[in-house]
Amino acid sequence: MNEAKRLIALGKHSSKEIAFLTGFSSPQYFCNAYRRFFGHPPFTPASTKSSAK
């Protein structure tokens, strides 16, 4: 999940690309897993703000 967070911070990939790059076979499952892990969905102001730290 930390790799996904890093890729989101780079801003070069879509959620679908990040899902596959981090080993998820489904972008929907990736988004659900990310939300459970970090407490917010990917690609929200919270995810980009916390990634910038």
Secondary structure, DSSP 4 states (H G I P E B T S, - for coil): -HHHHHHHHHT-S-HHHHHHHTT-S-HHHHHHHHHHHHSS-SSSHHHHHHHT-
